[in-house]
Protein backbone atom coordinates (compact mmCIF):
# COMPACT_ATOMS: atom_id res chain seq x y z
CA UNK A 1 0.00 0.00 0.00
CA UNK A 2 1.45 3.39 -1.00
CA UNK A 3 1.33 6.29 1.45
CA UNK A 4 -1.15 9.10 0.94
CA UNK A 5 0.12 11.84 -1.36
CA UNK A 6 1.29 15.07 0.19
CA UNK A 7 0.53 18.40 -1.46
CA UNK A 8 1.82 21.92 -1.00
CA UNK A 9 -0.72 24.68 -1.58
CA UNK A 10 0.95 28.08 -1.98
CA UNK A 11 -1.18 31.21 -1.80
CA UNK A 12 -0.10 34.77 -2.54
CA UNK A 13 -2.40 37.31 -0.96
CA UNK A 14 -2.82 40.81 0.37
CA UNK A 15 -1.25 41.18 3.82
CA UNK A 16 -4.60 40.81 5.55
CA UNK A 17 -4.79 38.47 8.58
CA UNK A 18 -8.39 37.64 7.66
CA UNK A 19 -7.13 35.55 4.74
CA UNK A 20 -5.58 33.11 7.25
CA UNK A 21 -8.88 32.78 9.11
CA UNK A 22 -10.79 32.20 5.89
CA UNK A 23 -8.22 29.62 4.77
CA UNK A 24 -8.61 27.66 8.01
CA UNK A 25 -12.40 27.75 7.55
CA UNK A 26 -12.04 26.26 4.04
CA UNK A 27 -9.72 23.55 5.34
CA UNK A 28 -12.20 22.77 8.12
CA UNK A 29 -14.94 22.27 5.51
CA UNK A 30 -12.87 19.36 4.10
CA UNK A 31 -12.64 17.88 7.61
CA UNK A 32 -8.90 17.47 7.80
CA UNK A 33 -5.99 19.01 9.67
CA UNK A 34 -3.01 20.18 7.61
CA UNK A 35 0.46 19.00 8.51
CA UNK A 36 1.75 22.55 8.42
CA UNK A 37 0.54 26.09 7.81
CA UNK A 38 3.07 28.87 7.47
CA UNK A 39 2.95 32.48 6.36
CA UNK A 40 5.62 35.02 5.58
CA UNK A 41 5.84 38.53 4.21
CA UNK A 42 7.16 38.80 0.66
CA UNK A 43 6.78 42.58 0.65
CA UNK A 44 4.65 45.25 2.28
CA UNK A 45 1.92 44.37 -0.19
CA UNK A 46 2.07 40.59 -0.37
CA UNK A 47 1.84 37.63 1.99
CA UNK A 48 2.90 34.09 1.06
CA UNK A 49 1.00 31.26 2.75
CA UNK A 50 1.96 27.59 2.42
CA UNK A 51 -0.31 24.79 3.48
CA UNK A 52 1.14 21.24 3.57
CA UNK A 53 -1.66 18.71 3.16
CA UNK A 54 -1.51 14.92 3.46
CA UNK A 55 -4.49 12.61 3.15
CA UNK A 56 -6.23 14.53 0.37
CA UNK A 57 -6.51 13.45 -3.23
CA UNK A 58 -5.98 15.66 -6.28
CA UNK A 59 -9.68 16.45 -6.61
CA UNK A 60 -9.86 17.66 -3.00
CA UNK A 61 -6.70 19.79 -3.18
CA UNK A 62 -7.90 21.32 -6.46
CA UNK A 63 -11.30 22.06 -4.93
CA UNK A 64 -9.56 23.76 -2.01
CA UNK A 65 -7.35 25.74 -4.42
CA UNK A 66 -10.36 26.92 -6.40
CA UNK A 67 -12.24 28.01 -3.27
CA UNK A 68 -9.23 29.90 -1.93
CA UNK A 69 -8.54 31.53 -5.31
CA UNK A 70 -12.00 33.13 -5.10
CA UNK A 71 -11.06 35.18 -2.03
CA UNK A 72 -10.85 38.82 -3.05
CA UNK A 73 -7.55 39.24 -1.18
CA UNK A 74 -5.85 36.31 -2.96
CA UNK A 75 -3.60 37.08 -5.93
CA UNK A 76 -2.86 33.45 -6.82
CA UNK A 77 -3.14 29.91 -5.48
CA UNK A 78 -1.33 26.85 -6.82
CA UNK A 79 -0.63 23.34 -5.58
CA UNK A 80 2.14 20.85 -6.24
CA UNK A 81 2.71 17.29 -5.16
CA UNK A 82 5.48 16.97 -2.59
CA UNK A 83 7.73 14.01 -3.39
CA UNK A 84 8.73 13.34 0.20
CA UNK A 85 6.91 14.13 3.41
CA UNK A 86 8.30 17.39 4.80
CA UNK A 87 9.76 17.54 8.29
CA UNK A 88 7.12 18.97 10.60
MODELLER restraints for C-alpha pairs under 7 A, 6 or more apart:
rsr = mdl.restraints
at = mdl.atoms
rsr.add(forms.Gaussian(group=physical.xy_distance, feature=features.Distance(at['CA:4:A'], at['CA:54:A']), mean=6.35, stdev=0.5))
rsr.add(forms.Gaussian(group=physical.xy_distance, feature=features.Distance(at['CA:4:A'], at['CA:55:A']), mean=5.32, stdev=0.5))
rsr.add(forms.Gaussian(group=physical.xy_distance, feature=features.Distance(at['CA:5:A'], at['CA:54:A']), mean=5.95, stdev=0.5))
rsr.add(forms.Gaussian(group=physical.xy_distance, feature=features.Distance(at['CA:5:A'], at['CA:55:A']), mean=6.50, stdev=0.5))
rsr.add(forms.Gaussian(group=physical.xy_distance, feature=features.Distance(at['CA:6:A'], at['CA:53:A']), mean=5.55, stdev=0.5))
rsr.add(forms.Gaussian(group=physical.xy_distance, feature=features.Distance(at['CA:6:A'], at['CA:54:A']), mean=4.31, stdev=0.5))
rsr.add(forms.Gaussian(group=physical.xy_distance, feature=features.Distance(at['CA:6:A'], at['CA:55:A']), mean=6.95, stdev=0.5))
rsr.add(forms.Gaussian(group=physical.xy_distance, feature=features.Distance(at['CA:6:A'], at['CA:81:A']), mean=5.96, stdev=0.5))
rsr.add(forms.Gaussian(group=physical.xy_distance, feature=features.Distance(at['CA:6:A'], at['CA:82:A']), mean=5.37, stdev=0.5))
rsr.add(forms.Gaussian(group=physical.xy_distance, feature=features.Distance(at['CA:6:A'], at['CA:85:A']), mean=6.55, stdev=0.5))
rsr.add(forms.Gaussian(group=physical.xy_distance, feature=features.Distance(at['CA:7:A'], at['CA:52:A']), mean=5.81, stdev=0.5))
rsr.add(forms.Gaussian(group=physical.xy_distance, feature=features.Distance(at['CA:7:A'], at['CA:53:A']), mean=5.12, stdev=0.5))
rsr.add(forms.Gaussian(group=physical.xy_distance, feature=features.Distance(at['CA:7:A'], at['CA:54:A']), mean=6.36, stdev=0.5))
rsr.add(forms.Gaussian(group=physical.xy_distance, feature=features.Distance(at['CA:7:A'], at['CA:79:A']), mean=6.54, stdev=0.5))
rsr.add(forms.Gaussian(group=physical.xy_distance, feature=features.Distance(at['CA:7:A'], at['CA:80:A']), mean=5.61, stdev=0.5))
rsr.add(forms.Gaussian(group=physical.xy_distance, feature=features.Distance(at['CA:7:A'], at['CA:81:A']), mean=4.44, stdev=0.5))
rsr.add(forms.Gaussian(group=physical.xy_distance, feature=features.Distance(at['CA:7:A'], at['CA:82:A']), mean=5.28, stdev=0.5))
rsr.add(forms.Gaussian(group=physical.xy_distance, feature=features.Distance(at['CA:8:A'], at['CA:50:A']), mean=6.63, stdev=0.5))
rsr.add(forms.Gaussian(group=physical.xy_distance, feature=features.Distance(at['CA:8:A'], at['CA:51:A']), mean=5.73, stdev=0.5))
rsr.add(forms.Gaussian(group=physical.xy_distance, feature=features.Distance(at['CA:8:A'], at['CA:52:A']), mean=4.67, stdev=0.5))
rsr.add(forms.Gaussian(group=physical.xy_distance, feature=features.Distance(at['CA:8:A'], at['CA:53:A']), mean=6.31, stdev=0.5))
rsr.add(forms.Gaussian(group=physical.xy_distance, feature=features.Distance(at['CA:8:A'], at['CA:79:A']), mean=5.38, stdev=0.5))
rsr.add(forms.Gaussian(group=physical.xy_distance, feature=features.Distance(at['CA:8:A'], at['CA:80:A']), mean=5.36, stdev=0.5))
rsr.add(forms.Gaussian(group=physical.xy_distance, feature=features.Distance(at['CA:8:A'], at['CA:81:A']), mean=6.29, stdev=0.5))
rsr.add(forms.Gaussian(group=physical.xy_distance, feature=features.Distance(at['CA:8:A'], at['CA:82:A']), mean=6.36, stdev=0.5))
rsr.add(forms.Gaussian(group=physical.xy_distance, feature=features.Distance(at['CA:9:A'], at['CA:50:A']), mean=5.63, stdev=0.5))
rsr.add(forms.Gaussian(group=physical.xy_distance, feature=features.Distance(at['CA:9:A'], at['CA:51:A']), mean=5.08, stdev=0.5))
rsr.add(forms.Gaussian(group=physical.xy_distance, feature=features.Distance(at['CA:9:A'], at['CA:52:A']), mean=6.47, stdev=0.5))
rsr.add(forms.Gaussian(group=physical.xy_distance, feature=features.Distance(at['CA:9:A'], at['CA:77:A']), mean=6.95, stdev=0.5))
rsr.add(forms.Gaussian(group=physical.xy_distance, feature=features.Distance(at['CA:9:A'], at['CA:78:A']), mean=5.70, stdev=0.5))
rsr.add(forms.Gaussian(group=physical.xy_distance, feature=features.Distance(at['CA:9:A'], at['CA:79:A']), mean=4.21, stdev=0.5))
rsr.add(forms.Gaussian(group=physical.xy_distance, feature=features.Distance(at['CA:9:A'], at['CA:80:A']), mean=6.68, stdev=0.5))
rsr.add(forms.Gaussian(group=physical.xy_distance, feature=features.Distance(at['CA:10:A'], at['CA:49:A']), mean=5.69, stdev=0.5))
rsr.add(forms.Gaussian(group=physical.xy_distance, feature=features.Distance(at['CA:10:A'], at['CA:50:A']), mean=4.54, stdev=0.5))
rsr.add(forms.Gaussian(group=physical.xy_distance, feature=features.Distance(at['CA:10:A'], at['CA:51:A']), mean=6.50, stdev=0.5))
rsr.add(forms.Gaussian(group=physical.xy_distance, feature=features.Distance(at['CA:10:A'], at['CA:77:A']), mean=5.68, stdev=0.5))
rsr.add(forms.Gaussian(group=physical.xy_distance, feature=features.Distance(at['CA:10:A'], at['CA:78:A']), mean=5.50, stdev=0.5))
rsr.add(forms.Gaussian(group=physical.xy_distance, feature=features.Distance(at['CA:10:A'], at['CA:79:A']), mean=6.16, stdev=0.5))
rsr.add(forms.Gaussian(group=physical.xy_distance, feature=features.Distance(at['CA:11:A'], at['CA:48:A']), mean=5.76, stdev=0.5))
rsr.add(forms.Gaussian(group=physical.xy_distance, feature=features.Distance(at['CA:11:A'], at['CA:49:A']), mean=5.04, stdev=0.5))
rsr.add(forms.Gaussian(group=physical.xy_distance, feature=features.Distance(at['CA:11:A'], at['CA:50:A']), mean=6.39, stdev=0.5))
rsr.add(forms.Gaussian(group=physical.xy_distance, feature=features.Distance(at['CA:11:A'], at['CA:76:A']), mean=5.75, stdev=0.5))
rsr.add(forms.Gaussian(group=physical.xy_distance, feature=features.Distance(at['CA:11:A'], at['CA:77:A']), mean=4.37, stdev=0.5))
rsr.add(forms.Gaussian(group=physical.xy_distance, feature=features.Distance(at['CA:11:A'], at['CA:78:A']), mean=6.65, stdev=0.5))
rsr.add(forms.Gaussian(group=physical.xy_distance, feature=features.Distance(at['CA:12:A'], at['CA:46:A']), mean=6.58, stdev=0.5))
rsr.add(forms.Gaussian(group=physical.xy_distance, feature=features.Distance(at['CA:12:A'], at['CA:47:A']), mean=5.70, stdev=0.5))
rsr.add(forms.Gaussian(group=physical.xy_distance, feature=features.Distance(at['CA:12:A'], at['CA:48:A']), mean=4.74, stdev=0.5))
rsr.add(forms.Gaussian(group=physical.xy_distance, feature=features.Distance(at['CA:12:A'], at['CA:49:A']), mean=6.45, stdev=0.5))
rsr.add(forms.Gaussian(group=physical.xy_distance, feature=features.Distance(at['CA:12:A'], at['CA:74:A']), mean=5.96, stdev=0.5))
rsr.add(forms.Gaussian(group=physical.xy_distance, feature=features.Distance(at['CA:12:A'], at['CA:75:A']), mean=5.39, stdev=0.5))
rsr.add(forms.Gaussian(group=physical.xy_distance, feature=features.Distance(at['CA:12:A'], at['CA:76:A']), mean=5.26, stdev=0.5))
rsr.add(forms.Gaussian(group=physical.xy_distance, feature=features.Distance(at['CA:12:A'], at['CA:77:A']), mean=6.44, stdev=0.5))
rsr.add(forms.Gaussian(group=physical.xy_distance, feature=features.Distance(at['CA:13:A'], at['CA:46:A']), mean=5.58, stdev=0.5))
rsr.add(forms.Gaussian(group=physical.xy_distance, feature=features.Distance(at['CA:13:A'], at['CA:47:A']), mean=5.18, stdev=0.5))
rsr.add(forms.Gaussian(group=physical.xy_distance, feature=features.Distance(at['CA:13:A'], at['CA:48:A']), mean=6.52, stdev=0.5))
rsr.add(forms.Gaussian(group=physical.xy_distance, feature=features.Distance(at['CA:13:A'], at['CA:73:A']), mean=5.50, stdev=0.5))
rsr.add(forms.Gaussian(group=physical.xy_distance, feature=features.Distance(at['CA:13:A'], at['CA:74:A']), mean=4.11, stdev=0.5))
rsr.add(forms.Gaussian(group=physical.xy_distance, feature=features.Distance(at['CA:13:A'], at['CA:75:A']), mean=5.12, stdev=0.5))
rsr.add(forms.Gaussian(group=physical.xy_distance, feature=features.Distance(at['CA:14:A'], at['CA:45:A']), mean=5.95, stdev=0.5))
rsr.add(forms.Gaussian(group=physical.xy_distance, feature=features.Distance(at['CA:14:A'], at['CA:46:A']), mean=4.95, stdev=0.5))
rsr.add(forms.Gaussian(group=physical.xy_distance, feature=features.Distance(at['CA:14:A'], at['CA:47:A']), mean=5.87, stdev=0.5))
rsr.add(forms.Gaussian(group=physical.xy_distance, feature=features.Distance(at['CA:14:A'], at['CA:73:A']), mean=5.22, stdev=0.5))
rsr.add(forms.Gaussian(group=physical.xy_distance, feature=features.Distance(at['CA:14:A'], at['CA:74:A']), mean=6.36, stdev=0.5))
rsr.add(forms.Gaussian(group=physical.xy_distance, feature=features.Distance(at['CA:15:A'], at['CA:45:A']), mean=6.02, stdev=0.5))
rsr.add(forms.Gaussian(group=physical.xy_distance, feature=features.Distance(at['CA:15:A'], at['CA:46:A']), mean=5.38, stdev=0.5))
rsr.add(forms.Gaussian(group=physical.xy_distance, feature=features.Distance(at['CA:15:A'], at['CA:47:A']), mean=5.05, stdev=0.5))
rsr.add(forms.Gaussian(group=physical.xy_distance, feature=features.Distance(at['CA:19:A'], at['CA:73:A']), mean=6.99, stdev=0.5))
rsr.add(forms.Gaussian(group=physical.xy_distance, feature=features.Distance(at['CA:23:A'], at['CA:68:A']), mean=6.78, stdev=0.5))
rsr.add(forms.Gaussian(group=physical.xy_distance, feature=features.Distance(at['CA:26:A'], at['CA:64:A']), mean=7.00, stdev=0.5))
rsr.add(forms.Gaussian(group=physical.xy_distance, feature=features.Distance(at['CA:34:A'], at['CA:51:A']), mean=6.75, stdev=0.5))
rsr.add(forms.Gaussian(group=physical.xy_distance, feature=features.Distance(at['CA:34:A'], at['CA:52:A']), mean=5.89, stdev=0.5))
rsr.add(forms.Gaussian(group=physical.xy_distance, feature=features.Distance(at['CA:34:A'], at['CA:53:A']), mean=4.88, stdev=0.5))
rsr.add(forms.Gaussian(group=physical.xy_distance, feature=features.Distance(at['CA:34:A'], at['CA:54:A']), mean=6.87, stdev=0.5))
rsr.add(forms.Gaussian(group=physical.xy_distance, feature=features.Distance(at['CA:35:A'], at['CA:52:A']), mean=5.47, stdev=0.5))
rsr.add(forms.Gaussian(group=physical.xy_distance, feature=features.Distance(at['CA:35:A'], at['CA:53:A']), mean=5.77, stdev=0.5))
rsr.add(forms.Gaussian(group=physical.xy_distance, feature=features.Distance(at['CA:35:A'], at['CA:54:A']), mean=6.79, stdev=0.5))
rsr.add(forms.Gaussian(group=physical.xy_distance, feature=features.Distance(at['CA:35:A'], at['CA:88:A']), mean=6.97, stdev=0.5))
rsr.add(forms.Gaussian(group=physical.xy_distance, feature=features.Distance(at['CA:36:A'], at['CA:51:A']), mean=5.80, stdev=0.5))
rsr.add(forms.Gaussian(group=physical.xy_distance, feature=features.Distance(at['CA:36:A'], at['CA:52:A']), mean=5.06, stdev=0.5))
rsr.add(forms.Gaussian(group=physical.xy_distance, feature=features.Distance(at['CA:36:A'], at['CA:88:A']), mean=6.81, stdev=0.5))
rsr.add(forms.Gaussian(group=physical.xy_distance, feature=features.Distance(at['CA:37:A'], at['CA:50:A']), mean=5.77, stdev=0.5))
rsr.add(forms.Gaussian(group=physical.xy_distance, feature=features.Distance(at['CA:37:A'], at['CA:51:A']), mean=4.60, stdev=0.5))
rsr.add(forms.Gaussian(group=physical.xy_distance, feature=features.Distance(at['CA:37:A'], at['CA:52:A']), mean=6.46, stdev=0.5))
rsr.add(forms.Gaussian(group=physical.xy_distance, feature=features.Distance(at['CA:38:A'], at['CA:49:A']), mean=5.68, stdev=0.5))
rsr.add(forms.Gaussian(group=physical.xy_distance, feature=features.Distance(at['CA:38:A'], at['CA:50:A']), mean=5.32, stdev=0.5))
rsr.add(forms.Gaussian(group=physical.xy_distance, feature=features.Distance(at['CA:38:A'], at['CA:51:A']), mean=6.63, stdev=0.5))
rsr.add(forms.Gaussian(group=physical.xy_distance, feature=features.Distance(at['CA:39:A'], at['CA:47:A']), mean=6.85, stdev=0.5))
rsr.add(forms.Gaussian(group=physical.xy_distance, feature=features.Distance(at['CA:39:A'], at['CA:48:A']), mean=5.54, stdev=0.5))
rsr.add(forms.Gaussian(group=physical.xy_distance, feature=features.Distance(at['CA:39:A'], at['CA:49:A']), mean=4.28, stdev=0.5))
rsr.add(forms.Gaussian(group=physical.xy_distance, feature=features.Distance(at['CA:39:A'], at['CA:50:A']), mean=6.35, stdev=0.5))
rsr.add(forms.Gaussian(group=physical.xy_distance, feature=features.Distance(at['CA:40:A'], at['CA:47:A']), mean=5.83, stdev=0.5))
rsr.add(forms.Gaussian(group=physical.xy_distance, feature=features.Distance(at['CA:40:A'], at['CA:48:A']), mean=5.36, stdev=0.5))
rsr.add(forms.Gaussian(group=physical.xy_distance, feature=features.Distance(at['CA:40:A'], at['CA:49:A']), mean=6.60, stdev=0.5))
rsr.add(forms.Gaussian(group=physical.xy_distance, feature=features.Distance(at['CA:41:A'], at['CA:47:A']), mean=4.66, stdev=0.5))
rsr.add(forms.Gaussian(group=physical.xy_distance, feature=features.Distance(at['CA:41:A'], at['CA:48:A']), mean=6.18, stdev=0.5))
rsr.add(forms.Gaussian(group=physical.xy_distance, feature=features.Distance(at['CA:42:A'], at['CA:48:A']), mean=6.36, stdev=0.5))
rsr.add(forms.Gaussian(group=physical.xy_distance, feature=features.Distance(at['CA:65:A'], at['CA:77:A']), mean=6.02, stdev=0.5))
rsr.add(forms.Gaussian(group=physical.xy_distance, feature=features.Distance(at['CA:65:A'], at['CA:78:A']), mean=6.58, stdev=0.5))
rsr.add(forms.Gaussian(group=physical.xy_distance, feature=features.Distance(at['CA:69:A'], at['CA:76:A']), mean=6.18, stdev=0.5))
rsr.add(forms.Gaussian(group=physical.xy_distance, feature=features.Distance(at['CA:69:A'], at['CA:77:A']), mean=5.64, stdev=0.5))
